[in-house]
Structure formats: C-alpha cells, structure tokens
C-alpha cells in the first residue's frame, strides 16, 4: 500500500499567513532576518518530524509542532498565536483534516503555549482530540488561507483585540 504524502507549508506561506492575519486588525506585519531564519528552521523541523510514523500520527505531531513553535517563538512583530492557529488549520486542511480554530480548549492551549504555560504534549493532546477528517483542500495554499481568514474573520479580529 502506498504511503500518503503530507503536504508541507513553506516559509513564504507562513509569512503570508501572518500578513493576512494582521491585516484583519490593521496591525503592521514585521519579521526580522533572524526570525525569518528561525522560521526557515522550523519549516525543516516540521518536514522531518515523525516521518517514521503512520500518516495520522505524523500529521498530528507535525501540526502540533507548527502551531506550538509559532505561538511560542514570537517570530512575527504581532499576531503570532493567530498566525499559529491559521497556519495549523491550513496545514490540516491541505492534508485531509479540519479543526475549529475558535474552540476554547484549542485557543486556551495556544494562548498558554505562547506564554510558556503549556508544553508540546499539552497542545498535542488537544489537537489530537479535536482534529477531524475532512476532504482534502485542493486549492493552493493562498486560496485556502484566504478562505480561512474570510470565514474566521470575526473570531480572528476579536482574538487580536
């Protein structure tokens, strides 16, 4: 049986997620060269994470790492936790799963990760319990992210205030 391929997000897509997230609240986008390098390293970490596991387990681990490190790393000038949520949802959608980014348990875990009050395992448990199978998103990353931003505009704007 052929192994399913996980579709990974690149640095440029992560930067576009942040630009879209902060545009909702008219905040400035900002990313230093040093933080850009750290995000590039994160992209590689996510790609290499859990490659010896089955698709579902690997996807949950990769999604958790992506969300956790963006929320915790504070790479962008503003909107890091919102960026983490949107990037995580886009990553899941491109790989056949979905997640309610307004779920209070998820938002709380991401908030806690952002202030070092939750660890990777805490967030993994939440993501694993909330992620549901969904038809694979066939659109390009840009269209998928635009749809996520549009359909979650009010929640993301409220999170930014």
N, C-alpha and C positions, 0 to 999 in steps of 0.2 A: 504494500500500500504506500502510495506517495505521501510524503510528509507535507503538511500545509506550510505555506510560506507566510511569514509575518512581514507585513508592510511597515517599515520604519520611517520615522519622521526625521527630516534633516534640519540643520541649523537654520537655514533660510526660512523654513516653515515655522519653526519656533519663534523666530523674530517677527514674522508676520502675524502670528497669534497674538503676541504682546501688543503690536501696533494696533490690531483690531480691538483688543480688549480695552486698552487705554483710550482709544478714540471714542468709545461709548461714553466716557465720563470727561472727555476733553482734557485728559492729563497728557503730559508730554511723554513720548517714548524716549528711552535712553538706555544705551548699552555700551559699556566701556570695552576697549580692546581686550583687557584682561578678563572681563566677564564673558566676552564672546569666546575666548579661548576655553574657558571653563565649560561653557555650554557645548562647545565642539567636543570636548572630552566626555561630557555627559551623553551626547548622541552616540558616541562609540561604546560607552559603557552599556547603554540600553540595548544596542545591537548585539553585544556579546553576552548579555545576561541570559542565563537559563537556557542556553542552546541545547543542552543535553536532556531537556525535559519535554514532555508532550506539549502540544500546541496550547491547550487551555491553561495549563500551569505556567508555561513560559510567558504567555500573553499577560496573565495576571501579574507576574513578577516584573515584567518589563514596564507595564503600565504604572505599577506602584513606584518603581524606581524613578520613572519620568516625573510623575506628579510630586513625589516626595522631594526630590532634589531641586526641582524648580521652586517649590514653595519654600524650602529650607535655604536654598542657595542665595536667594535675593539677588539674582543676576541683573534684573532689569531695574531701572530707576523707580518704577511703580508698577503695580498690577501683577505681582509675582504669583500670588495664590490664585487669582482669577485666571492668569495665564496657565498655571498648572492644571486647573480644572478643565479648561477648554482644550488644551493640548492632550490631556488624558482621554477626554471624550472623543476627540477626533481620532486619536490612535486606536481606541477601541472600535469605533465605527468602521474604520478602514479595515479592521480585522474581524468583523462579524459579531461585535458585541456592542452593547449600549450601557449607559449609566445615567442616572438622574443627577445632574450637577447641582440641583437645588436640594437634594436630600440632606436634611440637617445632620445626620450622622457623618456623611461624607464631608460636608462643609466644615463641621467641627473638627474632624480628623486632619483636614488640610490646614485649618487655622492653627491647630496645635503643632503640626509639623513645622509650620512657618515660624513658630517661636520656640522650637526645640522642646516642646512638651509632649510630643508623640514620636515614636520611632518608626522605622520602616515596617516592622512587624505589625504595629498597631494599624497603620494605613493599609497594609496588605489584607488584613482580616476584613476590613470594611469594604475594600474594593472587591475582594473575592465573594463576599456575601451579597453585594448589590449588583454586580455585573450580570447582565442577561444577554442571551443570544439574540442576534438581530441580523437582518440581511446585510451583507457586506456593502459598504458605501462604495459605489463605483465611480463617483465623481472624483476629480482631482482634489488634492489637499486644499487648494484655495477655495474651491466651491463648497467643500464640506465644512471648512472653518467659517466661511461667510454664513452658511445656513445655521450653524451652531450659534454664532454671535447674534444672528437675527432672531432665532427662536428663543434665545435665553437673554435677550437684551435687558428686560426689566430686572431680572434677578442679578445679572452681572453688574448693572448700573447701581443697584442697591448695595451689592457687596463692596463696591468701590467708594461708597459714601462714608 
